[in-house]
Amino acid sequence: MVALVVILVILAVAGLIAAGRSLRIVQQYEQGIIFRFGRVLPGTRGPGLTIIRPIGDRMQKVNMQIIAMAVPAQEGITRDNVTVRVDAVVYFRVVDPIKATINVQNYMFAISQQAQTSLRSIIGQSEMDQLLADRENVNRELRRIIDEPTEGPWGIRVERVEIKDVSLPESMKRSMSRQAEAERERRARIITADGEYQASKRLAAAANVMARDPAALQLRLLQTVVEVAAERNSTLVMPVPVELLRFFDKFTPPAGDRKSAEDSASLADFGDEDVAEAEIASGAPLEIPEVALAAAAAGAAAPEPDAVARHDDTAADSGA
């Protein structure tokens, strides 16, 4: 009786052990591969409860989720000889669990190495402007390079590749900053010149309209006076038309004529009565200088050097 109980207990424990080795649970995001005495059975086991042989069978689960892997920053020289440092992110997933398990020992490490070498290759094939501004095409080309040797033999598909950051040398950053500043300065000057050109055309059109209708100029003058007076200034500025100044300039005599007129006015002060009174007061006849009116009208030209010298000699002799 005791021996029977022992046998039953042994059989129960063996059954529990066999059941524990035979029952496997596969998650929804996993696929199960069955190895029977070292050989892979065709097909995979889907999610749920799976029964395998307790002896000779071994099941390996493969994660089918998309994996995001950060690619370490790689330093390289672009096609236009600029040293850059680029890091990226690779998104991939397993599409064939049997190939990913059998054909490659550690597909995570293999994808990481392939991404690093491909990133260095794409840096050498691209220019700096492409890495900075045309990242979409660079990402597409990088994905193609990484996915080409991985999907067929390894059963891994690269879904997406994104370049995270492109680090440039400080000297290149300063050069790009100066270039951007010069470009903005050029645009500002072009816009200013364009504005001045358009304003000059408008002013020319307005001047043409005012020239055809003088009343428009008078109305503009009154409007300007009203605008200045509205600011409560103590000084009122009245604009004078340029044509008025030109009108007075036409009738203004030259500098020589002005001097002749002054000399004539000074000589006109010596009337007959004034001369007689001056002679009586001084007791000697008053000498009035003789001035050639024609020479005064011509601008009172300066005497020649010989005449000046003769006049000086005469004055010296008289003094002697």
C-alpha positions in Angstrom: 0.0 0.0 0.0 2.8 2.4 0.9 4.6 1.5 -2.3 1.5 2.3 -4.4 1.2 5.7 -2.8 4.9 6.4 -3.5 4.5 5.4 -7.1 1.4 7.6 -7.5 3.2 10.5 -5.9 6.2 10.0 -8.3 3.8 9.8 -11.3 2.1 13.0 -10.2 5.4 14.9 -9.9 6.5 13.6 -13.2 3.3 14.6 -14.8 3.6 18.1 -13.3 7.2 18.4 -14.6 6.1 17.2 -18.0 3.2 19.6 -18.1 5.5 22.4 -17.1 7.9 21.6 -19.9 5.1 21.1 -22.4 3.1 24.3 -21.9 4.4 27.6 -23.2 2.7 31.0 -23.4 3.5 33.3 -26.3 2.8 37.0 -26.0 0.8 38.9 -28.6 3.9 40.8 -29.8 6.1 37.6 -30.1 6.5 34.6 -32.3 7.7 31.1 -31.1 10.2 29.0 -32.9 10.4 25.2 -32.1 13.7 23.4 -32.0 13.3 19.6 -32.0 16.5 17.9 -31.3 18.4 20.9 -32.6 16.4 21.3 -35.9 14.0 24.1 -36.5 10.4 23.0 -37.2 8.8 24.7 -40.2 6.4 27.5 -39.2 6.1 29.5 -36.0 3.8 29.4 -33.0 1.5 32.3 -32.7 0.4 34.1 -29.5 -1.4 32.2 -26.8 -0.9 28.8 -25.0 1.4 26.4 -27.0 2.1 22.7 -26.2 5.4 21.2 -27.1 7.0 17.9 -26.4 8.6 17.8 -23.0 11.5 15.9 -24.3 13.5 17.0 -27.3 11.6 20.2 -28.0 12.8 23.7 -27.1 10.9 27.0 -28.0 12.6 30.3 -28.6 10.5 33.5 -28.6 11.3 36.4 -30.9 10.1 39.9 -30.3 8.3 41.3 -33.4 7.9 44.9 -32.1 9.6 47.9 -33.8 12.9 48.6 -32.0 14.4 52.1 -31.8 18.1 52.0 -31.7 20.4 55.1 -31.2 23.4 55.1 -33.4 26.5 56.6 -31.7 27.8 59.9 -33.1 30.1 59.3 -36.1 32.7 61.8 -37.1 33.6 62.1 -40.8 34.5 64.4 -43.6 31.9 65.5 -46.1 32.4 65.6 -49.9 33.1 69.4 -49.7 35.9 68.7 -47.0 34.0 69.8 -43.9 34.5 67.8 -40.7 31.1 67.0 -39.1 29.8 64.8 -36.3 26.5 63.1 -37.0 24.3 60.8 -34.9 21.1 59.1 -35.9 18.2 56.8 -34.8 17.3 53.5 -36.6 13.8 52.0 -36.4 13.6 48.3 -37.4 11.7 45.1 -36.7 11.9 41.4 -37.3 9.9 40.2 -40.2 11.2 36.6 -40.4 11.9 35.1 -36.9 13.6 32.0 -38.3 16.2 34.0 -40.3 16.7 36.5 -37.4 17.4 33.5 -35.1 19.5 31.3 -37.3 21.3 33.5 -39.8 22.7 36.0 -37.4 24.0 35.5 -33.9 22.9 38.8 -32.3 20.8 40.8 -34.7 20.7 43.8 -32.4 24.5 44.2 -32.4 24.7 43.5 -36.1 22.1 46.2 -36.9 24.1 48.7 -34.7 27.3 48.0 -36.5 25.7 48.2 -39.9 24.1 51.5 -39.1 27.4 53.0 -37.9 29.3 52.0 -41.0 26.4 53.2 -43.3 26.3 56.5 -41.5 30.0 57.1 -42.1 29.5 56.2 -45.7 26.6 58.6 -46.2 28.6 61.4 -44.6 31.4 61.0 -47.1 29.0 60.9 -50.0 27.0 64.0 -49.0 27.8 67.7 -48.8 27.4 69.8 -45.7 24.4 71.7 -47.1 22.7 68.4 -47.8 23.2 67.1 -44.2 21.7 70.4 -42.9 18.9 71.2 -45.3 18.1 68.1 -47.3 17.8 65.6 -44.5 14.8 63.8 -46.0 16.8 62.5 -49.0 19.8 61.7 -46.7 17.5 59.7 -44.4 16.0 57.8 -47.4 19.4 56.9 -48.8 20.7 55.9 -45.3 17.7 53.6 -44.8 18.3 52.0 -48.2 22.0 51.3 -47.4 21.2 49.8 -44.0 18.2 47.8 -45.2 19.9 46.3 -48.3 22.0 43.6 -46.5 19.7 43.0 -43.5 16.2 42.2 -44.8 17.0 39.4 -47.1 19.6 37.4 -45.2 18.7 38.4 -41.7 14.9 38.8 -41.9 15.1 42.3 -40.4 13.4 45.3 -42.0 14.6 48.8 -41.4 11.5 50.9 -41.2 12.9 54.4 -40.7 16.2 56.2 -40.2 16.4 59.7 -38.8 19.5 62.0 -38.4 19.3 63.6 -35.0 22.0 66.1 -34.9 24.8 67.5 -37.1 27.6 69.1 -35.1 29.9 71.5 -37.0 33.2 73.0 -35.9 33.2 76.4 -34.3 35.0 78.1 -37.1 32.4 76.8 -39.6 29.6 78.1 -37.4 31.2 81.6 -37.3 31.7 81.5 -41.1 28.0 80.5 -41.6 26.9 83.3 -39.2 28.9 85.9 -41.2 27.4 84.6 -44.4 23.9 84.8 -43.1 24.5 88.3 -41.8 25.9 89.4 -45.2 22.9 87.8 -47.0 20.4 89.6 -44.7 22.3 92.9 -45.2 22.1 92.4 -49.0 18.4 91.8 -48.8 17.8 94.8 -46.6 19.7 97.1 -49.0 17.8 95.7 -52.0 14.5 96.3 -50.2 15.5 99.8 -49.2 16.6 100.7 -52.8 13.4 99.2 -54.2 11.3 101.3 -51.7 13.2 104.5 -52.6 12.7 103.7 -56.3 8.9 103.3 -55.9 8.7 106.4 -53.7 10.6 108.4 -56.3 8.2 107.3 -59.0 5.2 108.3 -56.8 6.8 111.7 -56.1 7.5 112.2 -59.8 3.9 111.4 -60.6 2.6 113.8 -57.9 4.9 116.5 -59.1 3.6 116.0 -62.6 0.0 116.4 -61.4 0.9 119.6 -59.4 2.7 121.0 -62.4 -0.4 120.7 -64.5 -2.6 122.2 -61.8 -0.9 125.0 -59.6 -3.9 124.9 -57.2 -2.8 121.5 -56.1 0.5 122.8 -54.9 -1.2 125.6 -53.0 -3.5 123.0 -51.3 -0.6 120.9 -50.4 1.1 123.9 -48.9 -1.9 124.7 -46.8 -2.2 121.1 -45.7 1.5 121.1 -44.5 0.8 124.3 -42.5 -2.2 122.7 -40.8 -0.2 119.6 -39.9 2.7 121.7 -38.4 0.3 124.0 -36.5 -1.5 121.0 -35.0 1.6 120.0 -33.0 1.4 123.2 -30.9 4.9 124.3 -31.8 6.1 127.8 -31.0 7.9 128.0 -34.4 6.0 127.9 -37.6 7.9 126.8 -40.7 6.6 128.2 -43.9 7.9 126.4 -47.0 9.0 128.7 -49.8 8.7 127.4 -53.4 12.0 126.9 -55.2 10.6 128.7 -58.2 10.3 131.9 -56.1 14.0 131.8 -55.2 14.9 131.3 -58.8 12.8 134.3 -59.8 14.7 136.6 -57.4 18.0 135.1 -58.4 17.4 136.1 -62.0 17.0 139.8 -61.0 20.0 139.9 -58.6 23.0 141.7 -60.1 26.4 140.1 -60.0 29.0 140.9 -57.3 30.8 143.4 -59.6 27.6 145.3 -60.4 26.7 145.4 -56.7 30.1 147.1 -55.9 29.7 149.6 -58.7 26.2 150.5 -57.5 27.6 151.0 -54.0 30.4 153.3 -55.3 27.8 155.3 -57.3 25.7 155.6 -54.3 28.6 156.9 -52.2 29.5 159.4 -54.9 25.9 160.5 -55.2 26.2 161.8 -51.6 28.5 164.6 -52.7 26.0 167.1 -53.9 26.8 170.7 -54.8 25.5 172.1 -51.5 27.4 169.5 -49.5 30.6 170.3 -51.3 30.3 174.1 -50.7 29.6 173.5 -47.0 32.7 171.3 -46.8 34.9 173.9 -48.5 33.7 176.6 -46.2 34.3 174.5 -43.1 37.8 173.4 -44.1 38.9 176.6 -45.7 40.3 174.7 -48.7 38.6 173.4 -51.8 37.4 169.8 -51.4 38.8 167.4 -54.0 36.3 164.9 -55.4 38.0 161.7 -56.8 37.3 161.2 -60.4 35.8 157.8 -61.0 35.2 156.4 -64.4 31.6 155.3 -64.4 32.3 152.9 -67.3 35.1 151.2 -65.4 32.9 151.0 -62.3 30.1 149.4 -64.3 32.5 146.9 -65.7 33.5 145.8 -62.2 36.3 148.2 -61.3 39.1 146.0 -62.7 42.4 145.9 -60.7 45.3 148.0 -62.1 48.2 146.2 -63.7 51.4 145.5 -61.8 53.4 148.1 -63.8 50.9 150.8 -63.0 51.0 149.9 -59.3 54.8 150.1 -59.4 54.7 153.5 -61.1 52.2 154.8 -58.6 54.4 153.6 -55.7 57.4 155.4 -57.2 55.4 158.6 -57.6 54.3 158.4 -54.1 57.9 157.9 -52.9 59.1 160.9 -54.9 56.4 163.1 -53.5 57.2 162.1 -50.0 60.8 162.8 -50.6 
